[in-house]
Amino acid sequence: GAIACRAHPLILFLDDLQWADEITLDVIRMMMTDPDIRHFLFLGCYRDSEVNISHPLTAKLKAIQEQGINVVTIKVGPIEKKCVNTLLSEALCMPPSLCRPLSDVVHSKTGGIILFVLRFLASLNDDGDLWFSMSSRRWMYNLEEIRQKEIHGDVVSHMTEHMKSLSKKMRMGLKFAACLGPNFDATVLERVKKDDEFEGSFLKSCVEYGFLQKMSSKQYAWSHDQIQQAAYDLIPLSSRESFHLLIGSRLFISTPPSEMQHMIFFIVDNMNRGSKLIDDPNQRNEVAQLNLEAGEKALSTSAFHSASKYILTGLSFLSPESWDIQYNLTMRLYDAASEVLFVTGDFSRLSVLIDEPLMYARSFEDKLNIQNNLVRSLAASSKFEEGIAKCMSILHQLGEVIPLDINADFYAEEGASVKQLLRGKSRQDLLSLPMMTNTQKLAAMQFMNHALTMTFIAKPHLNPIIVLRMVKVSIEHGICNISTLAFAGYGAMMVSEPSCDVEAGHSMGRVATEIMKRLGAVEMTARLYATVYGFINIWKEPWQAGQNKHLEAYESGATTGDMEFGNISCWQYASTAIYGCGENLDKLSQKIQSYSKRAFQCNQETCWVSLVILHQLTLDLMGIKQNSFLPYSQGMTEESCFTRCHSNNEISVCRLICCKKKYVAFLTGDLDVAAKMYELCQDFPVVFTGRLVNTIISVFIDGLIGLYFARKHRDDEVKWTNMGLEAIQSFRQWVKSSEWNFSNKLYLLEAEFYFLRGDDERAIHSYHAAIKVAREHRFVHEEGLAEEKAATYFLHKNRHDDAMRHFINSKKCYERWGAHTIVQRIDKAIAILLPLCTGRR
């Protein structure tokens, strides 16, 4: 999307997709299915003879088509006889009529395969059957001899036969070069050579033959993959494993330790190809160690799938006795394997793999990293009860006892303890705290870090206790990278009820950010930004100002492997954009759909479900009758999702669905359903550790619902009035810290209250103020709502022309927002009102 646009469309061409790995195919699929990417054409070539129904490319193409992307298949066959004749005519500078006898034979021999044609012509010249005659000054050919030529049925075999006619040293060089991949460094090839197995002029000769292309002073690439394959076919099938092992061993022996990181992939790739021939236990352990180093290097560059391949291969070299004779290596490989399987979303394989290290690890501490990745996978799979129980059990063993049943006394005790520790400490004191060195406390911080998200979703009463305990450990034992999240979480608690100390919370958020910078804890960026810009800064800074930070958090999470909070940041961006900022629903709907797909691809279940709920919200407001869950789960609907989440105790997701349905019902005029959803929301309260923008807007909508029903003079009028007054009281408190975010909402709530009380002067003033401020602060959706409520007020007062003016303005705002469902409702109101207006329009 950043490069391709209407003015500058982009075409991307990739050849030889039959050899593309899973990562490349996933990138292609994501590019093709990302709704944000437009004006983009992808062209890919592959050999259908090498791609069957079980090939990964087939599965990816099917997945692309299932998501509504048009895939056009064009079979590119050999060139026709006429084209071969044209090629010969132009190459030999002869009239087409003189070339036709030769071109007919060449086409019949080669089948029109262009590489085969060129290679066959070169061989005819080498054999003297096609030559330039000095006497006649034109090319000549021996047609009868050419007809008698026996050639192989495919290009690779033909090329291989041609290479077999080269010198022994040339053939040996070709074999070595073929094993180094499609491109390689001349230095690597030199290290493979022993004595004078091939000439020093080998590479120059290959370039002259057309086998290789010189890319730079040291870099070479094969001219065509089939030429590389032909060179590789010089190695007898029965000898290939030993040949790869020979190359890997030579590279390993000739590479000094200082250069091992640069050479590691060449060494390991070749050794792994010859793994079956390595019988000696010590050698197998050595290769396992090399695979671990290659995997760790791949991990450091965020090449998670490649890292998985190396580390799992390393595990395959271990013997059953490795736990006794190579304990440290075995433990490191299993730790690394659990990490890459989590990051790549292979949770089923992870759940099987962890059994062995949990059984054979020599100490509780040695199991911690495995347990850490197990807990993360449980959270990603929405197994929150199991994940929380596992965290609490491990924390108990680490000396941090947190009971599952929390009472008010325990909460007060924990809160008072942290306040006492913080008393008298300045911002600089916190930034100057020593580093945490106690390994048990470091491990405890890691598990409390994972427990935060799970408790926020499934056990809200535990969430503030964990935040308080993390702060306490950081102050008493020193800070670590996770302390950034601890202080940010405490800042989120400070800005929330009951304290609502926005300045102190905002300051604590800045402390957390500075600690992250001091420690260089870039892996915490996604988590920190989700907390600071999702829970803290929304009370002080314009909501629009923090949106880019959520997108930065996603990018950081994708880079560091924190896909959980990377996808949470996408949700925060989308939720704030809809509820808070009133971004255009059509554009936003497309973005949310792409975010949902990303989260689904990462197996982050709660994230993709939450994003799909937001996508459904946009569809409902736009008037599109579509089940947003359908692409991800056959048969799932919003209702069945709520039932499942309720039974799984996913409180935050249940609250999200209720708030969404309440919001839609209110804006579409179904106030009875909105009231019902309000009642249902009470079963899923907001935790002490903070409100997000959507729950702030939920309070706003609750107040409007209450004041609407209070005007209906029901038996429970007092209840509804108090509900409205509670919302007004909340916004009067909140507006002190951010007039930008809250003043238009407060004005509208007060206007509705004055309407209820019959105070017309104040009501009109407040409606106009709500409209004006919403417009100035670019809350187009709430400008439309204020215009609509003003219209309803004037309609009630029989001021039909004023009502009409506000209804028309409301419609314009909702149109800009893209809420066509609401526009249709306003149109009906205008149609009914029109005959009553004096100045009909």
C-alpha positions in Angstrom: 0.0 0.0 0.0 2.9 2.4 0.6 4.3 1.9 -2.9 1.3 0.9 -5.1 -1.3 3.6 -5.8 -3.6 4.6 -8.6 -1.0 6.9 -10.1 1.8 4.4 -9.8 0.5 0.8 -9.9 3.0 -1.9 -9.0 3.7 -5.3 -10.7 5.8 -7.9 -8.7 7.1 -10.9 -10.6 8.6 -13.9 -8.9 10.0 -16.9 -10.7 10.3 -20.6 -9.6 7.5 -20.6 -7.0 7.7 -24.4 -7.0 10.8 -23.9 -4.8 9.4 -21.1 -2.5 9.5 -21.9 1.2 6.6 -21.5 3.5 7.6 -18.1 4.7 7.8 -16.7 1.1 4.4 -18.3 0.3 2.9 -16.8 3.4 4.2 -13.3 2.5 2.7 -13.7 -1.0 -0.6 -14.8 0.5 -0.7 -11.8 3.0 0.1 -9.3 0.2 -2.6 -10.7 -2.0 -5.3 -10.8 0.7 -4.5 -7.6 2.5 -7.4 -5.2 1.6 -5.1 -2.2 2.2 -2.9 -3.2 -0.8 -4.5 -2.0 -4.0 -3.3 -1.2 -7.6 -1.0 -4.2 -7.3 -0.5 -7.1 -9.7 1.4 -10.2 -8.7 2.8 -12.5 -11.3 4.3 -15.8 -10.4 5.8 -18.6 -12.4 6.1 -22.2 -11.5 6.5 -25.6 -13.2 3.3 -27.4 -12.9 5.1 -30.7 -13.4 6.7 -30.1 -9.9 3.5 -28.8 -8.2 1.0 -31.5 -7.2 -2.2 -31.3 -5.1 -0.2 -31.7 -1.8 2.4 -29.0 -2.7 2.4 -25.9 -0.3 1.9 -23.6 -3.3 -1.4 -25.4 -4.2 -2.7 -24.9 -0.7 -1.7 -21.2 -0.7 -3.3 -20.5 -4.1 -6.5 -22.2 -2.8 -6.4 -20.0 0.4 -6.0 -16.9 -1.7 -9.0 -17.8 -3.9 -11.2 -18.6 -0.9 -10.7 -15.1 0.3 -12.2 -13.7 -2.8 -9.0 -12.9 -4.8 -9.2 -13.5 -8.5 -6.4 -15.9 -9.6 -5.9 -16.3 -13.3 -3.8 -19.3 -14.4 -2.0 -19.0 -17.7 -0.2 -22.1 -19.0 3.1 -21.0 -20.7 4.2 -23.8 -23.0 7.1 -24.2 -25.4 7.6 -21.7 -28.2 6.0 -22.6 -31.6 7.9 -23.8 -34.7 7.4 -20.4 -36.3 9.0 -18.6 -33.3 12.0 -21.0 -33.4 12.4 -20.2 -37.1 12.3 -16.4 -36.3 14.9 -16.9 -33.5 17.3 -18.8 -35.9 16.8 -16.3 -38.6 17.7 -13.4 -36.4 20.5 -15.2 -34.6 22.2 -16.5 -37.8 21.3 -13.4 -39.9 19.7 -15.5 -42.6 16.4 -15.2 -44.4 13.6 -17.3 -42.7 13.2 -19.4 -45.8 16.8 -20.7 -45.5 16.5 -21.4 -41.8 13.2 -23.3 -42.0 14.7 -26.8 -42.6 17.0 -26.3 -39.6 14.3 -24.8 -37.4 11.9 -27.7 -38.1 14.5 -30.2 -36.9 15.5 -28.1 -33.9 11.9 -27.7 -32.9 11.2 -31.4 -33.2 14.3 -32.3 -31.2 13.8 -29.7 -28.4 10.0 -29.5 -28.2 10.3 -25.7 -28.4 11.7 -25.3 -24.9 13.7 -22.2 -25.2 16.6 -23.1 -22.9 16.8 -26.4 -24.7 16.8 -24.7 -28.1 19.7 -22.4 -27.1 21.7 -25.3 -25.6 21.1 -27.5 -28.6 22.3 -24.8 -31.0 25.5 -24.3 -28.9 26.2 -28.1 -29.0 25.7 -28.2 -32.8 28.3 -25.5 -33.1 30.6 -27.3 -30.7 30.3 -30.5 -32.7 30.8 -28.8 -36.0 27.3 -29.4 -37.4 26.6 -25.7 -37.4 29.4 -23.4 -38.5 30.2 -20.1 -40.2 31.5 -20.4 -43.7 34.1 -17.9 -44.6 33.8 -18.6 -48.3 30.1 -18.1 -48.5 30.1 -15.6 -45.6 27.1 -17.1 -43.9 26.2 -19.8 -41.4 26.0 -23.4 -42.8 24.6 -26.6 -41.2 24.7 -30.3 -41.8 21.0 -31.2 -41.8 21.5 -34.9 -42.1 23.9 -35.1 -39.2 21.6 -33.0 -37.1 18.7 -35.3 -37.8 20.7 -38.2 -36.6 21.6 -36.6 -33.2 20.2 -38.3 -30.1 19.4 -35.9 -27.4 17.9 -36.3 -23.9 14.2 -35.7 -23.2 14.7 -32.8 -20.9 16.9 -29.8 -20.7 18.6 -30.8 -17.4 19.7 -34.1 -18.7 20.9 -32.5 -21.9 22.9 -29.9 -19.9 24.3 -32.6 -17.7 25.5 -34.6 -20.6 27.2 -31.5 -22.0 28.9 -30.8 -18.7 30.1 -34.4 -18.6 32.2 -33.6 -21.7 34.1 -30.9 -19.7 37.3 -31.6 -17.9 37.4 -33.5 -14.6 38.4 -30.4 -12.6 35.7 -28.4 -14.2 33.1 -31.0 -13.4 34.3 -31.1 -9.8 34.0 -27.3 -9.4 30.5 -27.4 -10.9 29.5 -30.0 -8.3 30.8 -28.0 -5.4 29.2 -24.8 -6.7 25.8 -26.5 -7.2 25.7 -27.4 -3.5 26.2 -23.8 -2.4 22.8 -22.6 -3.6 21.5 -20.3 -6.3 24.1 -17.6 -5.4 27.3 -17.8 -3.4 30.5 -16.1 -2.4 33.7 -17.0 -4.1 35.4 -17.2 -0.7 33.0 -20.0 0.4 33.8 -22.0 -2.8 37.6 -21.5 -2.1 37.2 -23.0 1.4 35.5 -26.0 0.0 38.4 -26.8 -2.4 41.2 -29.1 -1.3 44.5 -28.8 -3.1 43.9 -28.4 -6.9 40.5 -30.1 -7.2 39.5 -27.4 -9.7 41.4 -24.7 -11.4 41.8 -21.1 -10.1 40.2 -20.0 -13.3 37.1 -22.1 -12.7 34.7 -19.2 -12.0 35.9 -17.2 -15.0 35.4 -20.3 -17.2 31.9 -20.8 -15.8 31.0 -17.2 -16.7 32.4 -17.7 -20.2 30.4 -20.9 -20.7 27.3 -19.0 -19.5 26.8 -21.2 -16.4 27.3 -18.4 -13.9 26.8 -14.6 -13.8 29.3 -12.4 -11.9 27.2 -10.2 -9.6 30.1 -8.4 -7.9 33.8 -8.9 -7.2 33.1 -12.0 -5.1 29.4 -12.8 -5.6 28.3 -15.3 -8.3 24.8 -16.5 -9.3 23.7 -19.4 -11.5 22.4 -18.1 -14.9 19.4 -20.3 -14.6 18.1 -22.7 -12.0 18.1 -25.6 -14.5 21.8 -25.0 -15.2 22.4 -25.3 -11.4 20.2 -28.5 -11.4 22.2 -29.9 -14.3 25.5 -29.3 -12.4 24.0 -30.9 -9.3 23.0 -33.9 -11.4 26.7 -34.5 -12.0 26.7 -35.9 -8.5 25.4 -39.5 -8.5 22.3 -39.8 -6.5 23.9 -42.4 -4.2 26.7 -40.0 -3.4 24.8 -36.8 -2.7 24.5 -37.1 1.0 28.2 -37.9 1.4 29.1 -35.0 -0.9 27.1 -32.5 1.1 28.6 -33.8 4.3 32.1 -33.4 2.8 31.3 -29.8 1.9 29.9 -29.0 5.4 32.8 -30.7 7.1 35.4 -28.9 5.0 33.7 -25.5 5.6 33.5 -26.2 9.3 37.2 -27.2 9.6 38.5 -24.3 7.4 36.4 -21.6 9.2 38.0 -19.8 12.1 35.7 -19.1 15.2 35.7 -15.4 14.4 34.0 -16.1 11.0 31.7 -18.9 12.1 28.6 -16.7 12.4 29.1 -15.6 8.7 29.5 -19.2 7.5 27.1 -21.0 9.8 24.2 -21.4 7.3 26.4 -22.8 4.6 27.9 -25.3 7.0 24.7 -26.4 8.7 22.7 -26.7 5.4 25.2 -29.0 3.9 25.8 -31.1 7.1 22.0 -31.5 7.5 21.7 -32.9 4.0 24.2 -35.6 5.0 22.8 -36.2 8.5 22.0 -39.9 7.9 25.7 -40.6 7.4 26.7 -39.2 10.8 26.8 -42.1 13.2 29.4 -41.0 15.8 27.5 -39.6 18.9 30.1 -36.9 19.4 29.8 -35.7 15.9 26.0 -35.8 16.1 26.2 -33.6 19.2 28.5 -31.2 17.4 26.1 -30.9 14.5 23.2 -30.4 17.0 25.2 -27.5 18.5 25.8 -26.0 15.0 22.0 -26.2 14.3 21.3 -24.5 17.6 23.7 -21.6 16.6 22.1 -21.3 13.2 18.7 -21.3 14.8 19.7 -18.6 17.3 21.1 -16.5 14.5 17.9 -16.8 12.5 15.9 -15.9 15.6 18.0 -12.8 16.1 16.9 -11.6 12.6 13.2 -12.5 13.2 13.4 -15.3 10.6 11.3 -17.5 12.9 10.3 -20.3 10.4 14.0 -20.8 9.4 15.0 -20.8 13.1 12.3 -23.5 13.7 13.8 -25.6 10.9 17.3 -25.5 12.3 16.4 -26.0 15.9 14.1 -28.9 15.3 16.7 -30.5 13.1 19.2 -30.0 15.9 16.8 -31.9 18.2 16.7 -34.8 15.8 20.5 -35.3 16.2 20.1 -35.9 20.0 20.2 -39.4 21.3 18.0 -40.7 24.2 21.1 -40.5 26.4 21.6 -36.8 25.7 19.9 -35.8 28.9 22.7 -37.5 30.8 25.7 -36.8 28.6 24.8 -33.5 26.9 22.4 -31.9 29.4 23.1 -28.2 28.7 22.9 -28.6 24.9 19.7 -30.6 25.1 18.1 -28.1 27.5 19.1 -25.2 25.3 17.7 -26.8 22.2 14.4 -27.6 23.9 14.2 -24.1 25.2 14.8 -22.6 21.8 12.4 -25.1 20.2 9.6 -24.0 22.6 10.3 -20.4 21.7 10.1 -20.8 17.9 7.1 -23.1 18.0 5.3 -20.4 20.1 6.3 -17.5 17.8 5.3 -19.5 14.7 1.9 -20.4 16.2 2.5 -24.2 16.2 0.9 -24.8 19.6 -0.1 -28.4 19.0 3.5 -29.4 18.3 4.7 -27.3 21.3 2.3 -29.1 23.6 3.8 -32.4 22.6 7.4 -31.2 22.6 7.4 -29.9 26.2 6.7 -33.2 27.8 10.3 -34.5 27.6 12.1 -31.4 29.1 9.5 -31.1 31.8 10.2 -34.8 32.7 14.0 -34.7 32.4 15.0 -31.2 33.5 17.2 -31.4 36.6 15.7 -28.5 38.5 12.6 -26.3 38.7 14.6 -23.4 37.4 15.6 -25.3 34.2 11.9 -25.9 33.4 11.0 -22.2 33.7 11.6 -21.2 30.0 9.6 -24.2 28.8 6.8 -23.3 31.2 7.0 -19.7 30.1 6.3 -20.6 26.4 3.6 -23.1 27.5 1.8 -20.3 29.4 2.1 -18.0 26.4 0.6 -20.7 24.1 -2.3 -21.3 26.5 -3.0 -17.5 26.5 -2.9 -17.4 22.7 -5.2 -20.4 22.5 -7.7 -18.7 24.9 -7.2 -21.4 27.6 -7.1 -18.7 30.2 -8.2 -20.6 33.3 -5.5 -23.2 32.7 -2.9 -20.6 31.9 -3.7 -18.5 35.0 -3.7 -21.6 37.3 -0.3 -22.6 35.8 1.1 -19.1 36.4 -0.1 -18.9 40.0 1.4 -22.4 40.7 4.8 -21.4 39.3 4.7 -18.0 41.1 4.0 -19.8 44.4 7.1 -21.9 43.9 9.1 -18.7 43.1 8.0 -17.2 46.4 5.3 -14.8 45.1 2.1 -16.2 46.5 -1.0 -14.7 44.9 -4.3 -16.3 46.1 -6.9 -16.9 43.4 -9.7 -15.7 45.7 -9.0 -12.0 46.5 -10.9 -10.1 49.2 -11.0 -6.4 49.9 -8.6 -6.6 52.8 -5.9 -8.4 50.7 -6.3 -5.8 47.9 -6.1 -2.9 50.4 -3.0 -4.5 52.0 -1.2 -4.8 48.6 -2.1 -1.3 47.6 -1.0 0.2 50.9 2.3 -1.7 50.7 3.1 -0.3 47.2 2.1 3.2 48.2 4.5 3.0 51.2 7.3 1.8 49.0 6.7 4.7 46.6 6.3 7.4 49.2 9.1 9.9 49.0 10.5 8.5 45.8 10.9 11.0 43.0 10.8 10.3 39.3 14.6 10.3 39.2 14.7 7.8 42.2 12.7 5.3 40.2 14.8 5.8 37.1 17.9 5.2 39.2 16.8 1.9 40.8 19.4 -0.8 40.5 19.1 -3.7 38.1 17.3 -6.9 39.2 19.8 -9.8 39.7 17.8 -12.3 41.7 17.0 -15.0 39.1 13.9 -16.2 40.9 12.4 -12.7 41.0 13.3 -12.2 37.3 11.4 -15.4 36.5 8.5 -14.3 38.7 8.3 -11.0 36.7 8.1 -13.0 33.5 5.2 -15.1 34.6 3.3 -12.1 36.1 3.9 -10.4 32.8 2.0 -13.2 31.0 -0.7 -13.4 33.7 -1.6 -9.7 33.2 -3.4 -10.3 29.9 -5.1 -13.5 30.9 -6.4 -12.0 34.1 -7.6 -8.9 32.4 -9.7 -11.1 30.1 -10.8 -13.9 32.5 -10.2 -12.9 36.1 -10.4 -9.1 36.4 -10.2 -9.1 40.2 -6.7 -10.6 40.0 -5.4 -8.1 37.5 -4.6 -5.2 39.9 -3.0 -7.5 42.4 -0.5 -8.7 39.8 0.3 -5.1 38.8 0.9 -4.1 42.4 3.0 -7.2 43.0 5.2 -6.4 39.9 5.8 -2.9 41.1 6.6 -4.1 44.6 9.2 -6.6 43.3 10.7 -4.0 41.0 11.2 -1.5 43.9 12.4 -4.1 46.4 14.7 -6.2 44.1 15.6 -3.8 41.3 14.3 -3.2 37.8 14.3 -5.4 34.7 12.8 -5.0 31.3 9.4 -6.1 32.5 9.4 -3.4 35.1 8.5 -1.0 32.3 5.1 -2.8 32.1 4.8 -2.9 35.9 5.1 0.9 36.2 2.9 1.5 33.2 0.2 -0.8 34.6 0.4 1.1 37.9 0.0 4.3 36.0 -3.1 2.9 34.4 -4.5 2.1 37.8 -3.8 5.6 39.0 -5.8 7.2 36.2 -8.8 4.9 36.8 -11.5 4.8 39.4 -11.5 5.4 42.3 -8.4 7.7 42.4 -8.6 9.2 38.9 -5.2 10.9 39.5 -4.5 11.6 35.8 -1.3 13.7 36.4 0.3 11.0 38.6 -0.7 8.2 36.3 0.6 10.2 33.3 3.9 10.8 35.1 4.2 7.1 35.9 3.7 6.3 32.2 6.6 8.6 31.3 8.7 6.9 34.0 7.9 3.5 32.4 8.8 4.8 28.9 12.1 6.2 30.2 13.0 2.9 31.9 12.4 1.1 28.7 14.8 3.5 26.9 17.4 3.3 29.6 17.4 -0.5 29.5 17.1 -0.7 25.7 14.1 -3.1 26.2 12.8 -2.8 22.7 11.0 -6.2 23.1 8.7 -4.4 25.6 7.6 -1.7 23.1 4.3 -3.3 22.1 3.3 -4.0 25.7 4.3 -0.6 27.0 2.6 1.3 24.2 -0.6 -0.8 24.6 -0.7 0.3 28.2 0.5 3.9 28.0 -1.4 4.9 24.8 -4.3 2.6 25.4 -5.0 3.2 29.2 -3.1 6.3 30.4 -2.7 9.0 27.7 -6.3 8.7 26.6 -7.2 10.7 29.7 -5.0 13.6 28.9 -4.0 13.7 25.2 -6.3 13.9 22.1 -7.4 10.4 21.1 -6.3 11.0 17.5 -2.8 11.8 18.7 -2.1 8.3 20.0 -3.3 6.3 17.0 0.1 6.1 15.2 1.7 4.7 18.4 -0.6 1.7 18.3 0.5 1.0 14.7 4.1 1.4 15.8 3.5 -1.1 18.6 2.2 -3.6 16.1 5.3 -3.2 13.9 7.5 -3.6 17.0 5.6 -6.7 18.1 5.9 -8.3 14.6 9.6 -7.6 14.6 10.4 -8.9 18.1 8.0 -11.8 18.1 5.5 -10.4 20.5 2.5 -11.1 18.3 0.1 -11.1 21.3 0.6 -7.4 22.1 1.2 -6.6 18.4 -2.3 -7.7 17.6 -3.7 -6.2 20.8 -2.3 -2.8 19.5 -4.1 -3.3 16.2 -7.3 -3.9 18.2 -6.7 -0.7 20.2 -6.2 1.3 17.1 -9.4 0.0 15.5 -11.5 0.4 18.6 -10.3 3.9 19.2 -10.9 4.8 15.5 -14.5 3.6 15.7 -15.7 4.5 19.1 -13.4 7.5 19.8 -12.3 9.2 16.6 -15.2 8.4 14.3 -13.0 7.5 11.3 -14.7 6.7 8.0 -16.3 3.3 8.5 -15.8 2.1 4.9 -12.0 2.6 5.0 -11.8 1.4 8.6 -13.7 -1.7 7.9 -11.1 -2.8 5.3 -8.3 -2.1 7.7 -9.9 -4.1 10.5 -10.5 -7.0 8.1 -6.8 -7.1 7.3 -5.9 -6.9 11.1 -8.3 -9.8 11.8 -6.6 -11.9 9.2 -3.1 -11.1 10.6 -4.2 -12.1 14.1 -5.9 -15.3 12.8 -2.7 -16.2 10.9 -0.8 -15.8 14.2 -3.2 -18.1 16.1 -4.0 -15.3 18.5 -7.6 -16.3 19.1 -8.8 -13.7 21.5 -7.3 -10.9 19.3 -8.8 -12.1 16.1 -12.2 -12.7 17.7 -12.1 -9.1 19.2 -11.1 -7.6 15.9 -13.9 -9.6 14.1 -16.4 -8.1 16.6 -15.2 -4.6 15.6 -15.5 -5.5 11.9 -19.0 -6.7 12.5 -19.7 -3.3 14.2 -18.6 -1.4 11.1 -20.7 -3.7 8.9 -23.8 -3.2 11.1 -23.4 0.6 11.0 -22.8 0.6 7.2 -25.9 -1.5 6.7 -24.1 -4.5 5.2 -25.8 -7.8 6.0 -22.8 -10.1 6.5 -21.4 -12.4 9.1 -17.9 -11.2 9.8 -17.0 -14.5 11.6 -17.6 -16.6 8.5 -14.1 -16.5 6.9 -12.5 -17.7 10.2 -14.9 -20.2 11.7 -17.7 -22.0 9.9 -20.9 -21.7 11.7 -19.8 -19.1 14.3 -21.9 -16.0 14.8 -21.7 -13.1 17.2 -24.3 -14.9 19.4 -22.5 -18.3 19.4 -19.2 -16.5 20.1 -20.8 -14.8 23.1 -22.1 -18.1 24.4 -18.7 -19.8 24.0 -16.8 -16.9 25.6 -19.3 -16.7 28.5 -18.8 -20.4 29.2 -15.0 -19.9 29.0 -15.2 -17.0 31.4 -13.7 -14.6 28.8 -15.2 -11.5 30.6 -13.5 -8.9 28.5 -14.7 -10.4 25.2 -18.3 -10.8 26.6 -18.2 -7.1 27.6 -16.9 -6.2 24.2 -19.8 -7.9 22.5 -22.4 -6.4 24.9 -21.0 -2.9 24.4 -20.9 -3.3 20.7 -24.5 -4.4 20.5 -25.6 -1.7 22.9 -23.8 0.9 20.7 -25.4 -0.3 17.5 -28.9 -0.6 19.1 -28.7 2.9 20.5 -27.5 4.6 17.3 -30.0 2.7 15.2 -32.9 3.8 17.5 -33.6 0.4 19.1 -33.5 1.8 22.7 -35.2 -1.3 24.3 -32.4 -3.6 23.0 -29.9 -0.9 24.1 -31.3 -1.0 27.6 -31.3 -4.8 27.7 -27.6 -4.7 26.6 -26.8 -2.2 29.4 -28.3 -4.6 31.9 -26.2 -7.5 30.5 -23.0 -5.4 30.6 -23.3 -5.2 34.4 -22.3 -8.8 34.5 -18.9 -8.0 33.0 -17.6 -5.0 35.0 -14.5 -3.0 34.1 -11.4 -3.8 36.3 -9.5 -1.3 38.4 -6.5 -1.4 36.1 -8.2 0.9 33.6 -10.7 1.8 31.0 -10.1 1.7 27.3 -11.7 4.2 24.9 -14.6 1.9 24.1 -15.5 1.5 27.8 -15.4 5.3 28.2 -17.8 5.7 25.3 -19.9 2.9 26.9 -20.4 5.2 29.9 -21.4 8.0 27.6 -24.0 5.8 25.9 -25.3 4.5 29.2 -25.9 8.1 30.3 -27.9 8.9 27.1 -29.9 5.7 27.5 -30.7 6.5 31.1 -31.8 10.1 30.3 -33.9 8.9 27.4 -35.9 6.4 29.5 -36.1 8.9 32.4 -38.1 11.1 30.0 -40.5 8.3 29.4 -41.7 8.6 33.1 -41.6 4.9 33.8 -42.0 3.4 37.2 -38.2 3.1 37.4 -37.6 6.8 36.4 -35.3 7.4 39.4 -33.1 4.5 38.4 -32.7 5.8 34.8 -32.2 9.4 36.0 -29.5 8.3 38.4 -27.9 6.4 35.6 -27.7 9.6 33.6 -26.4 11.6 36.5 -23.7 9.1 37.2 -22.5 9.5 33.6 -22.6 13.3 33.9 -20.6 13.1 37.2 -18.0 10.9 35.5 -17.5 13.2 32.6 -17.3 16.3 34.8 -14.4 14.6 36.5 -12.8 13.4 33.3 -13.1 16.7 31.4 -10.8 18.3 34.0 -7.9 16.4 32.4 -8.9 16.5 28.8 -11.5 19.0 27.4 -10.6 17.8 23.9 -11.8 14.2 24.5 -14.7 14.7 26.9 -16.2 18.2 26.7 -18.5 17.5 23.7 -19.8 14.4 25.4 -20.4 16.2 28.7 -22.3 19.0 26.9 -24.6 16.5 25.2 -25.3 14.6 28.5 -26.1 17.9 30.2 -28.3 18.9 27.3 -30.3 15.7 27.7 -30.6 16.3 31.4 -31.8 19.8 31.0 -34.3 18.5 28.4 -35.5 16.1 31.1 -35.8 18.9 33.7 -37.5 21.2 31.2 -34.7 23.8 31.4 -35.0 24.9 27.7 -32.5 27.7 27.7 -29.7 25.5 29.1 -30.7 22.6 27.0 -30.4 24.6 23.7 -27.1 26.1 24.8 -25.7 22.7 25.7 -26.9 21.1 22.4 -25.3 23.8 20.4 -22.1 23.6 22.5 -22.0 19.8 22.0 -22.3 20.2 18.2 -19.7 23.0 18.0 -17.1 21.2 20.1 -17.6 17.9 18.4 -17.0 19.6 15.0 -13.9 21.5 16.2 -12.4 18.3 17.7 -13.2 16.2 14.6 -15.6 13.8 16.2 -17.9 13.6 13.2 -19.9 10.7 14.6 -20.6 12.5 17.8 -21.4 15.7 15.9 -24.0 13.7 14.1 -25.4 12.3 17.3 -25.5 15.8 18.9 -27.4 17.2 15.9 -29.8 14.3 16.0 -30.5 14.7 19.7 -31.0 18.5 19.2 -33.4 17.7 16.4 -35.3 15.3 18.7 -35.5 18.1 21.3 -36.9 20.7 18.9 -39.3 18.1 17.5 -40.6 17.6 21.0 -41.0 21.4 21.4 -42.9 21.5 18.0 -40.2 23.6 16.5 -40.3 21.7 13.3 -38.1 23.9 11.1 -35.3 23.8 13.7 -35.7 20.1 14.0 -35.5 19.7 10.3 -32.3 21.7 10.1 -30.6 19.6 12.8 -31.8 16.3 11.2 -30.3 17.4 7.9 -27.0 18.3 9.5 -27.1 15.0 11.4 -27.6 13.1 8.2 -24.6 14.9 6.6 -22.4 13.9 9.5 -23.5 10.3 9.5 -22.9 10.2 5.7 -19.3 11.4 6.2 -18.9 8.8 8.9 -20.2 6.1 6.5 -23.0 4.9 8.9 -25.6 4.3 6.2 -27.9 2.4 8.6 -28.3 5.5 10.7 -28.7 7.7 7.5 -31.6 5.6 6.4 -33.3 6.1 9.8 -32.7 9.8 9.7 -34.2 9.9 6.2 -37.4 8.3 7.5 -37.6 11.0 10.3 -37.1 13.7 7.7 -39.8 12.3 5.5 -42.3 12.3 8.4 -41.3 15.7 9.5 -41.3 17.4 6.1 -45.1 18.0 5.8 -45.0 19.7 9.2 -42.3 22.3 8.3 -43.4 25.8 7.3 -40.4 26.4 5.0 -40.6 23.1 3.1 -37.4 22.2 1.3 
